[in-house]
Every structure is written in structure tokens, then in C-alpha cells.
Amino acid sequence: MRTGRLEAFSDGVLAIIITIMVLELRVPEGHDLSDLVHTAGVGLLTYLLTFVYVGIYWNNHHHMFHLVRRVSGGVLWANLALLFCLSLFPFTTAWVDESRFEQTPVVVYGLNLLAAAVAYYILQTVIIRQEGPDSPLRRAVGADVKGKISPVLYIAGMLSALVIDREGRIGVWISLGCFVGAAILWIVPDRRIDRVVRQAGIPD
């Protein structure tokens, strides 16, 4: 099976996820900047962070499937598992927003990020196993330093929120800092797959 239908379906799901999140933003009752900050300030921040994460996954997913020749049943199910984890982003983002960064919603948000990272790793592993150890994707992934650092940051963030200053907000802010740090890590352009695509002469 070719990858076209899987990619189109995944693109559609990610577009819906972003649409749902933006619809969760509340419109200010007033017409001043202070009304916007008071009504939707937190929501805009959480939306921005999650939007960046969705963009990162879309970008990496798009590039990865440039190096996939065919889709097996295992790849389909692994991809659905990733989409399931990503589809929870609007819920966990809205909970963080509504709670104004309370401990439990922030921890659940971190768990959602961790689950999505694990699901992406599983998808990548299934594809490499299908394509073979000498496949272009295997060469492009390499040591996958970013993929190993990200789960550590998510776990560190969740533990910070659970353990540090439980009656205050210091642990929560450290947690959010870990989540933002992981996003920044992936925003920095990663040329590994682009380089392999060019070497293999694969069209965009």
C-alpha cells in the first residue's frame, strides 16, 4: 500500500486538532487589550505551545514519510496510535487553560506529550523494521539525540510539578519550562532527513 492515503488522513486529523483548539479560545467581553489578556491570555499561551507541538509532529511526520516506500498494517496501527495521542491535545490543553496551570492538569498535559513522543517513536521503529536496517530512514534517524532528550524533559517536568513546592507554583513553572524547552529543541531545524532525501533523489 502506498503512503498517500495515510498522509492525507493524518494531515486532516492534525488540521482538525488545530481547529478544535482555536475554537476553545474565549472571545473577550470588552474591547480593550486588558480584556483580551484577562479573558484569553492564558488560553492564547497554552494554544500557542500546543500549536507548536502539533506543527512539530506534522513537520516530522511529513518528512519521515518521504523515506517510506510502502505502508503495512503495523504502520497503519502505529500511525493511528500517534493520532490518538495527538487528538487528546485539545482536551489536555483546555484543562490546563481552565485550571490556570494547576498541578494535576499540567501533569496530565505532560503525560499527553510523553505519550505522543512514545507513539511517534513506535511508529518510527515499526517503519524502520519494515524498511530494513539499511533503509534511508534508519540512516537519517541516526542516534536520534532529540528523540531521547524529549521524553526526559517531559518526565522531569511532570516530576517537578508533583514534587517541587507542591503547595505553590514553582514546580509547575519548572514543569512548563521543561515542556517549552522540548518544543524549542524541535523547532531548531533538523536537516537529517532532508539530507537523506536529497541524496536519494526523492522528489518533494
Secondary structure, 3 states (H helix, E strand, C coil): CCCHHHHHHHHHHHHHHHHHHHHCCCCCCCCCHHHHHHHHHHHHHHHHHHHHHHHHHHHHHHHHHHHCCCCCHHHHHHHHHHHHHHHCHHHHHHHHHHHCCCHHHHHHHHHHHHHHHHHHHHHHHHHHHHHCCCCHHHHHHCCCHHHHHHHHHHHHHHHHHHHCCCCCCHHHHHHHHHHHHHHHHHHCCCCHHHHHHHHHCCCC
